[in-house]
Structure formats: structure tokens, C-alpha cells
Amino acid sequence: MIEAYQAVGLVPTMRGVRNRDEIQINLEHIEHLVKAASWLSSLDLPVRLIAIPEGALQGFNDEVLDLDHEDFAREVAIEVPGPETDRLGALARQWDTYIIAQAKALHPEFPGRFFNVGLVIDPEGEIVMTHYKTVPLLPVEHSVTPHDVWDRWVELYGKTLDAFYPVADTAIGRIGVLMANEASYPENARGLAMNGAEIIYRGPYPHPHVGNGLYAIQNQARALDNNCYLLACNVGTYYLTPDSDVPIDTFGGHSMIVDYKGQIVGRHDYGGASSWVSGTIDIEALRRFRANAQWDNWIKDLKTEQYQLIYEKPIYPKNLYLDRKPYNHTEFRTEVIDRQIELMHERGVWVRPEK
């Protein structure tokens, strides 16, 4: 039996980096924040899970500044495992906790490219799962996804849920990773749930969508739809570079922990500061609910043969970056977004607006 425990989602101040060496500044800040969050959050129940939001190590300067993909891969993207993940592993050992984190990282099979990678680290400091982000923040994020190199990815890892929606089966429950814009598409959360996820990490989301409520709606819906806990931690203040003196609240707070019935059990509404969100995870209660509910344990009722009809025709192009580096912002608008909108109109899915 898994005893109930506290989960913590960090809300760190983040400094965008220009090279790998500058990542150490963010790691030092995370270490201080873990100490404060773990101490205060453990006064009721032990902290057994700490989530570090997407961007906390490197920032988002590749997206904000429209940096060249290959330059960022060479100067900033890290190796997994590597010195940075070793330092996170040391934190996991120090606090005897699981850690979920993220980094823009290299892949040995794709030279000159970087992916957006989610990590689960166990209390021994070992990486027990890696997840490669399936949908970047379109249209600005330059990370390569498995779908962008589909043919080679399937050749390497197969065409299975584990290849795209891996889940770590741990002593505190089954953990999956759903980063930022991945949660804008319900299929990605469903992929994790169908692969057994009980706890889903959801990465940060920016303004204006956070302030306008989209982040909270998505978080609660993904948890409710799949009867999972969802731990969503946003980023605090963003400094564009380590030496910048201009703090900007790009994200807007609203970090939360949602239970398997869509209820918020931990919340941190404000942004623009270093803090954390915490709440109780009760895996045994979740498992009893899934086993005993008659109606709202939804997945048992999926009519999969019928739903397959929705996805028979491909929409977004696969293998987009199999033979070239990712587009910059202007190229992506011309080569992808405009063509995808036209495709929806040509198929009659959308009606063209009046001219």
C-alpha cells in the first residue's frame, strides 16, 4: 500500500541562459528553493515528489529570441544523463524524494538537433524515465519532436505507447510527463493514462492564456478525463539573461495540484516570485475509485473502434525535420501554419470566413 504523501511543484525565478555554464545559476536557485519547499511542505506529510517546471534550467530564449536551432543545440542543449542531471540526482538523494524535471537536450541518433525532454529521477539519483515532448509551443518553439522524425523514431523505438507516452512505475505511483503545450491536446494526456499513468506532471503555460483561465481549464479537464492526479507548476519571474535586471512575470502563476476527480487540492495563484505549490497525493484512494466507480471512471467505456474514425486522415505533417533543421518563426508561419489552415478549409472541416 502506498501511504498518502505531499507533492511539491516549484515556482522558481528563471534566468535565460546563453551557454551550458550559465545553467549552474538556475540549479543553485533550485537547490535553495527545494530546501524551503521541502521543509515547510513536510510538516503534515512527508514530501515524496518534487516537480521542477519546464524552463527552470535553461529558460526559453531559443523561443523568445528565435535562435538558430543548430546554434542552440551546440551551445545550450545538454546531454542526458550529464552534469546537470547528476546535480538533480544529488538533490533527489539528499531529500529522499522523486524529482520530475525538464531540459532541452541532445539525442545521439540526431546530431545537431535538440529535443525537449522530461525526466523522472528516483531517490537514488537515477533517471528512471525520459519523455520526449510530442507537441512544442507552436509556432515559436524550435524543439524537435518524435513526430518530426517519425520514420527514424519508429525504427529506433517502435510504434507503441512506450515510444511516445512512457510512464515510470515507481514506489509512489505511476508517473507520466505532459509538458506545456502538450496538454493543449487531450490526446496526449489520454496516451499517458492509457499507458497506466496515475500522476501527470504538467509544465508551465504563458500569459495571456494563464490569466484568461486556459491553464486551469486544461489542467482540471486532463485530470478529470483520465482520473489522474495532475501537478502543474508554472514559472515565477523571468530574467532574459543571468545579468539582466529586468524581471518580467511572463507566466502569471496559477500553479496547482488537481486530483483524479478534477478538484484542486493544492494551489498557488500568484506569479512573479519564487515559491511553490503543494498538495496531498493519495494513490490508494485513486486506485479504489478506479476499481469501484460505475460512471466517472471514464476510460473503461472508450469506444475505440468508433473514435479511430476521427483520426483516419493525417493532418499535421510527419517527418517535418527528418532531413532539415527546424524552421524559424517566419518560415514556420509560411511552410506549416498557413498550409495547415488551408488544409482544414479544403477538407471542409472549417468554413472559410467572409472576405
Order of alpha helices (4+ residues) and beta strands (2+ residues): beta-beta-alpha-beta-alpha-alpha-alpha-beta-beta-beta-alpha-alpha-beta-beta-alpha-beta-alpha-beta-beta-beta-beta-beta-alpha-alpha-alpha-alpha
